[in-house]
Amino acid sequence: MASVSYYQTLQVKQDATQAEIAAAYRRLARQCHPDLNPSPDAHRQMQIINEAYNVLRHPERRRRYDETLAPPLSFTPESSAVHNSSSPSSRSPHNSAWLSYQKRIGAEIVFTIGHAEVMTVLLADLQRRIPPSGRRYDITHNRWHVAVEYEDVLRTLFRNYAPVVQTAPPASQPAVRRPANARRTAEQALHHRPRADRRAWGGMALAVAAALMVYALIFSRMVLSDVTAASPAPTATPPGERTARALVAPAGEEDAGDLTFPDDCTSPQAATAPRYFQEACKTLDVQAGLATPDAPRAFALTTTRVASNIRSGPDTRFPVLTTAPPGARLQLVGYTVSRGYVWFVTNFGGWIRSDLLTEAPMHLPLIGG
């Protein structure tokens, strides 16, 4: 069987440029690729084209391949049938065998056989011409390892033999001693990493705690909006008795000092006390059955909550004037409705919500429609 050079396979001249070789390969691939060519021999033709291109596209492989050829060949119909009998490929019975992987690493050549016309004959010839001490086969990676002194044998067995030289890794490298400061830096990095993690977790815990505090503050303002921030309420006492308690002056009135209800109602200070304190003292007259000319239709009622806030207006948005202790008798003169609650105006000059009383005297006059 006549041998055809790689240049003739790609249909280019022996002095063709790399660009011409690449263009020829692309043109032939479009013609012979099995995906585009239905011919049963398309796969074999594509293998031959790939074999030629893999050698000629690599400058070092091409140079070694050119050394095995006669003077430059020109691709003509007449020269395609001419066989160069002086090339090693022609002298080898395996002139169509080629390698799919080849490298020269240190003192050995590593390769994988890609194709051979008769693989059994090729392997028998390789094992006959290279002694066991100069070759070994890696079955895991399907690679041969041959000593470099048998390179001529491989060149005659495989038509594309032109391995790439790769520097062999050193057999053993002495341990590199790092400077003491480098070791300290590495140790510090290992120690600082957990500390950085702890700081990150600590910051996250603080953020969660702050969010919970804000939520608790908002919740307390929404649910306990009607609870006063004044001093704690005294212990409940039976009806009729009064617990001494200081009343807080509303905004806009001067502070008359510490006034205690009901003890100071009969003191000389009562005449100069704030209006809401004087009105609260009138509750004693109502309880005793005395009529007051200012409120003939007044209604006396007892508080039930521990801290009954008396506000300056009929809504929880108004400030607290004072806090009536449990069982306090209030003088009610009218009522109104605000945001679903009934509010009663009291003798304290302020308003109290209906759910802070024992009952709702709705017969009182409606104030404010």
Buried (B, 14 or more C-beta within 10 A) or exposed (E): EEBBBBBBBBEBBBEBEEEEBBBBBEEBBEEBBBEEBEEEEBEEBBBBBBBBBBBBBBEEBBEBBBEBBEEEBEBEEEEBEBBBEEBBBBEBEBBBBBBBBBBBBBEBBBBBBBBBEEEEEBBEBBEEBBEEEBBEEEEEEEBBBBBBEBEEBBBBBBBBBBBEEEEEEEEEEEEEEEEEEEEEEEEEEEEEEEEEEEEEEEEEEEEEEEEEEEEEEEEEEEEEEBBBEBEEBEEEEEEEEBBEBEBBBBEEBEEBEEBBBBEBBEEEBBEEBBEBBBBBBBBBBBBEEEEBEEBEEBBBBBBBBBBBBBBBBBBBEBEBBBBBBBBBBBBBBBBBBBEEBBBBBBBBBBBBBBEBBEEBBEEBEEBEE
